[in-house]
Amino acid sequence: MANDDKFKKVISHAKEYGYVFQSSEIYDGLSAVYDYAQNGAELKKNIRDYWWKAMVQMHDNIVGIDAAIFMHPTTWKASGHVDAFNDPLIDNKDSKKRYRADVLVEDYCAKIEAKINKEVKKAEKRFGDAFNKDEFVSTNGRVLGYQEKIDTVLKRLGKSLENEDLADVKALIEELEIADPMTGSRNWTDVKQFNLMFGTKLGASADTAMDLYLRPETAQGIFVNFLNVQKTGRLKIPFGIAQTGKAFRNEIVARQFIFRMREFEQMEMQFFIKPGTQKEWFDYWKDTRLKWHKSLGLGEDNYRFHDHEKLAHYADAATDIEFNFPFGFKELEGIHSRTDFDLKQHETHSGKKLQYFDHEDNESYTPYVLETSIGLDRMFLAVFANSLQNETLEDGSERTVLKLPAVLAPTKAAILPLVRKDEALTNMAKDIVEDLKWDFNVAYDEKDAVGRRYRRQDAAGTPFCITVDGESIENNTVTIRHRDTMEQKRVKIEDLHSIIKKEVDVKEWLMRME
Ligand code: GAP
């Protein structure tokens, strides 16, 4: 399936099976704002729990907090967001469409990268088993030429953005002859900066109301609480503070479904360290976070690191973990070495000391910070899109199956009485539901032929179907069918709990990080 078609299928499947709806759909929706439906809310919660367990519960030196969305407005002056949280935007004079200038250039490079991939595929076909991809991409003249072009363009873009040279960003767009993707027009305005924060007011009267911002990242709630948490938790460096929660950005180019939203959720962790140790911790967290992703089995080749040329105003090193989304490799998580920028800024603006006293070295210092920051919605999209598959079965029929990692699946098992009208079967199935629901999210489904029910549960992502039939009444056994293999086994009802637990247990999955 072409990538565009695959992505459309992902969006329609998410709606059809109760995962994601357009916000306020009855009023024709609100751009780049989405609601999570009954299955989506469960999947999102399971991803959040999987992150929290790995990050907070499994680390003795990381604690979790839940800071407010509203913060004192000086927070955002101190953090640099008032002055520097901008995107470079450009308008097309003919179509009146607005774009992020850097994204136009990056999309141009992605097209060249697609050409590289095409060359690789062609060579793979030609050389068969003897094909060595690394050797090919490092020696083939055409591929090297494409790669050089990408590197030159991205380097120049990074430099221009770093130097705030917006005229050069426009010049680059013109030199590369980049056209409006919707209309093909090359009639561009100058590039301007646009602040992404949403403003609001606190207070009832117009004279006394205070200007506030909806937080554009959760991280600042951690920085301003750093000393409170350290002291009340008696924490020793190195230690981390984690939180999950909503963040808001007035994205100019909000597109690609839940990949880039105006209201989204982050899962962030700030790790406070001794100055000078940031390189060591940067490598540690790069490695640890990649292992977390890989533990979910979405495919080793679907991840890559992308080190930043252009660093954010607070960072001395940064990398993205990129994921192979249906529209190509894009940022899923950021790992940033934030130095002591934020704590120092908050010290200056609040006039309060935010230092740590190191009893071992008998000295006070402002800690450095290593941050891991992942978008929960992006993680949802990565999991969902990667799991959605179309299979042709041995008998030639097709099935759509959502192969979600069982640990994240919204419903772990569906209990199906073979015949709806047989009360003995329905009662037994309902008893099984009553028993299992203490530990697992399970569903009861009696409508339609059993084959159709299997397909429905496959498409909804349910890892197990448990069928109660005539033999169940005789000997207290049921059949359990695995979503991915479609294999069926007859098992004792009393064993169901342990069979399901083994497949969905967070511990079993997180152990794969080792
Ligand atoms: N505290 C650092 C920070 O916020 P970021 O790279 O701007 O860094 C971190 O954002 C992560 O948040 C990204 O890797 C992405 O997964 C997610 N994210 C950022 N903007 C988003 C948006 N508009 N919609 C959905 N997720 C977003």
Boltz pocket constraint, residues with backbone or C-beta under 6 A from the ligand:
constraints:
  - pocket:
      binder: B
      contacts: [[A, 216], [A, 217], [A, 218], [A, 219], [A, 249], [A, 251], [A, 258], [A, 259], [A, 260], [A, 261], [A, 262], [A, 264], [A, 265], [A, 266], [A, 268], [A, 331], [A, 332], [A, 333], [A, 334], [A, 371], [A, 373], [A, 374], [A, 375], [A, 376], [A, 377], [A, 378]]
      max_distance: 6.0
